[in-house]
Amino acid sequence: MTDRLSDSVWAFCEPSLIQRESYDLVVVGAGLAGLRAAVDAARTGIRVLLLARGQLCSGASFYPFTDGLGCQLPENDADAQVFLQEVVQAGSGVAGEELYRVQISQIRREIDRLSELGLEPYFIQGRAACFAPRERTICAWNGWDEARRRLSKNLTDYPNLTVLTNADAVRLLTHNGSICGLVALDSQNNRLLLQTPAVILACGGVCGLYRHNLNPADVTGSAASLALSAGARLVNTEFLQFIPGLTEPVYKMLFCEISLWHCNSVTDAEGRPLLQDALPKGLSVEECLRQRSMHAPFTCSDDSRWFDLAMLRGIRSGGDTGCSLRFDAAFGTDTNEFMASARALYLQNGIDLTRQSIRIAPFAHCANGGVLINADGATSVPGLYCAGEAAGGIHGADRHGGVATAAALVFGARSAAAACLYAEQADRFCPTAETAAEQLTSLLQPTRTADCSEPPLRAMPLRKALGNALWLKANVLRRGDELSDLLCQIHTWRQSYSPIADARAGTPLRKALETAQALITAEAMVLAMNTRTESRGGHYREDHPFTDPAWQGIRLELFLRGDKLQIEKIPQPK
Ligand SMILES: Cc1cc2nc3c(=O)[nH]c(=O)nc-3n(C[C@H](O)[C@H](O)[C@H](O)COP(=O)(O)OP(=O)(O)OC[C@H]3O[C@@H](n4cnc5c(N)ncnc54)[C@H](O)[C@@H]3O)c2cc1C
């Protein structure tokens, strides 16, 4: 067997470097979904490892620059039906009705259990969530440091739960098509060979791959590459949410769209009005801004789209930091409760909108698609489960505000229940260093022999180039020719990049492996964006600007055959 593996792969799996541990379940990720799953699984008494790149309470669930997260709740049983119709409608023919039905029926139970995760919810009313046609109660929570402290205390109740932070899941291991383990790297670069019959991937979405994103740095689309390499499928990866974020004066702060009510000037980098010439005949600037103030994420399904499209066109023609907005004095005195909280958030960040301008650009915010799951959070690979933003098949082309947190909590809980049952009766296979080496080969070993004249690819410039290219070409404005070029470029990078060689040249090993994973995930996303030749929800194609009835109910699923990504059009399940 060793003959078929290169020295570099063996060097990675060298037995003296490998630490072996055995668990009944490994949960990857310590955001809302991973925490919910780990606590529920630990309660059953099985041996659980919670492994996360970030700290306890990390990921998008604990993004520092926000005043908290919210979850939309059905008011009662009758409203649950209406709510279901509405979220399915927003999904525009590609959402998972059954998964949404389960999610809506279980969300109140999960809210009642939030204190187990150290979170203290409160309830607010007064404004419909993004894309929701009516107002509902929103359950909200904040206070990340306090939550972390309370959760750490709660976790001492579970001696069977091991928490390993600052560690990366690198590769899932399978035996006869079922999960048998996981290779991970800890903070000291120790290779951990973890034997486990079941894994829950809760490692968040893909938006961290973009140059400008509203995610913390520990979220880099790992789940998609881990799952693909183990044989699972992705779905709806072309649908991402882009939200305007501040580029100046406070980089990465969320823009409060309600403030557009008082916006009196939108200009490009040269100070020229951005919208006047960008709007179709009959649409006024005021109406475009009014529609844009109703939801944070970009959608092409209403006239607000011209705002984001103009912004990105301006960026492409040289206005790197986005467009400049100015506001009138009434912003300072508006008594609307939501305006007051937007004002407070800006002021907390040292920004007085009545006196100063801000610059904004479309930031990648949240994935609507991901690893295809069923109502138990199970993927098509026995023993592999997925929850939270990493999972796909629930949300569709547009997603209501306050249903991503619900998905993380509900499918975190459901995947834990199903994975614990599975782990109880699953056969155990002990992966060897050879199993690990064989299965790591596709990640570690470039398939393309580099031309001697080409400088070897290094993670930092590669990630910068990838992030920039995604941000410019796979943002709110997409075009087939550009996506095809980008796809080709990412594929070449994926074939040529050697994380081991890069690590030998000085790149931290974990960063090098994260980069190899990022390339697989990015290629899958761009392939889906290029294949969907229409515009729908958050996916806008300048070369196919209309929603095409021929695509209604068609979802794009991706999987790996050997090293090659495959894509299939699948009619949506009823
Ligand atoms: C600013 C902001 C505001 C939002 N507001 C709302 C809202 O109000 N309502 C709503 O419904 N949704 C909201 N969302 C979306 C929602 O918060 C997320 O979809 C959800 O919290 C994701 O939770 P998660 O547990 O799936 O992933 P995350 O919280 O992103 O956690 C991912 C975890 O995986 C770990 N990880 C990543 N890769 C690896 C790896 N290779 N190995 C080991 N660990 C890894 C990370 O360290 C982290 O612990 C918001 C998102 C953002 C960014």
The ligand as a Tripos MOL2 file, in Angstrom:
@<TRIPOS>MOLECULE
LIG
   53    58     1     0     0
SMALL
NO_CHARGES

@<TRIPOS>ATOM
      1 C1        -23.8680   38.8700   11.9840 C.3       1 LIG1
      2 C2        -24.8600   37.7750   11.8260 C.ar      1 LIG1
      3 C3        -26.1530   37.9530   12.2600 C.ar      1 LIG1
      4 C4        -27.0760   36.9300   12.1000 C.ar      1 LIG1
      5 N1        -28.3390   37.1180   12.5600 N.ar      1 LIG1
      6 C5        -29.2240   36.1090   12.4640 C.ar      1 LIG1
      7 C6        -30.5100   36.2250   13.0500 C.ar      1 LIG1
      8 O1        -30.8280   37.2250   13.7270 O.2       1 LIG1
      9 N2        -31.3810   35.1970   12.8890 N.ar      1 LIG1
     10 C7        -31.0540   34.0650   12.1970 C.ar      1 LIG1
     11 O2        -31.8740   33.1700   12.0820 O.2       1 LIG1
     12 N3        -29.8200   33.9240   11.6740 N.ar      1 LIG1
     13 C8        -28.9070   34.8900   11.8090 C.ar      1 LIG1
     14 N4        -27.6510   34.7230   11.2950 N.ar      1 LIG1
     15 C9        -27.2770   33.4050   10.7630 C.3       1 LIG1
     16 C10       -27.0740   32.4350   11.9310 C.3       1 LIG1
     17 O3        -26.5250   33.1440   13.0220 O.3       1 LIG1
     18 C11       -26.1460   31.2990   11.5520 C.3       1 LIG1
     19 O4        -26.6380   30.6560   10.4040 O.3       1 LIG1
     20 C12       -26.0540   30.2690   12.6700 C.3       1 LIG1
     21 O5        -25.7620   30.8760   13.9100 O.3       1 LIG1
     22 C13       -24.9780   29.2530   12.3180 C.3       1 LIG1
     23 O6        -24.7740   28.4140   13.4180 O.3       1 LIG1
     24 P1        -23.9020   27.1120   13.2620 P.3       1 LIG1
     25 O7        -23.8000   26.5170   14.6130 O.co2     1 LIG1
     26 O8        -24.4260   26.2860   12.1830 O.co2     1 LIG1
     27 O9        -22.4620   27.6160   12.7640 O.3       1 LIG1
     28 P2        -21.4590   28.6470   13.4230 P.3       1 LIG1
     29 O10       -22.0890   29.4110   14.5200 O.co2     1 LIG1
     30 O11       -20.8660   29.4150   12.3180 O.co2     1 LIG1
     31 O12       -20.3510   27.7310   14.1010 O.3       1 LIG1
     32 C14       -19.3860   27.0400   13.3360 C.3       1 LIG1
     33 C15       -18.4410   26.3360   14.2960 C.3       1 LIG1
     34 O13       -17.6300   25.4110   13.5640 O.3       1 LIG1
     35 C16       -16.2570   25.6030   13.8970 C.3       1 LIG1
     36 N5        -15.4680   25.1400   12.7370 N.ar      1 LIG1
     37 C17       -15.4450   25.6010   11.4700 C.ar      1 LIG1
     38 N6        -14.6570   24.8480   10.6930 N.ar      1 LIG1
     39 C18       -14.1540   23.8760   11.4870 C.ar      1 LIG1
     40 C19       -13.2600   22.7880   11.2810 C.ar      1 LIG1
     41 N7        -12.7330   22.5090   10.0760 N.pl3     1 LIG1
     42 N8        -12.9420   21.9980   12.3300 N.ar      1 LIG1
     43 C20       -13.4490   22.2450   13.5610 C.ar      1 LIG1
     44 N9        -14.3220   23.2590   13.8130 N.ar      1 LIG1
     45 C21       -14.6610   24.0570   12.7860 C.ar      1 LIG1
     46 C22       -16.1570   27.0650   14.2280 C.3       1 LIG1
     47 O14       -15.0180   27.3340   15.0160 O.3       1 LIG1
     48 C23       -17.4730   27.2630   15.0050 C.3       1 LIG1
     49 O15       -17.3010   26.8010   16.3250 O.3       1 LIG1
     50 C24       -26.7050   35.7280   11.4760 C.ar      1 LIG1
     51 C25       -25.3940   35.5440   11.0270 C.ar      1 LIG1
     52 C26       -24.4710   36.5500   11.2080 C.ar      1 LIG1
     53 C27       -23.0570   36.3340   10.7490 C.3       1 LIG1
@<TRIPOS>BOND
     1     1     2 1
     2     2     3 ar
     3     2    52 ar
     4     3     4 ar
     5     4     5 ar
     6     4    50 ar
     7     5     6 ar
     8     6     7 ar
     9     6    13 1
    10     7     8 2
    11     7     9 ar
    12     9    10 ar
    13    10    11 2
    14    10    12 ar
    15    12    13 ar
    16    13    14 ar
    17    14    15 1
    18    14    50 ar
    19    15    16 1
    20    16    17 1
    21    16    18 1
    22    18    19 1
    23    18    20 1
    24    20    21 1
    25    20    22 1
    26    22    23 1
    27    23    24 1
    28    24    25 2
    29    24    26 1
    30    24    27 1
    31    27    28 1
    32    28    29 2
    33    28    30 1
    34    28    31 1
    35    31    32 1
    36    32    33 1
    37    33    34 1
    38    33    48 1
    39    34    35 1
    40    35    36 1
    41    35    46 1
    42    36    37 ar
    43    36    45 ar
    44    37    38 ar
    45    38    39 ar
    46    39    40 ar
    47    39    45 ar
    48    40    41 1
    49    40    42 ar
    50    42    43 ar
    51    43    44 ar
    52    44    45 ar
    53    46    47 1
    54    46    48 1
    55    48    49 1
    56    50    51 ar
    57    51    52 ar
    58    52    53 1
@<TRIPOS>SUBSTRUCTURE
     1 LIG1         1 GROUP 0 **** ****
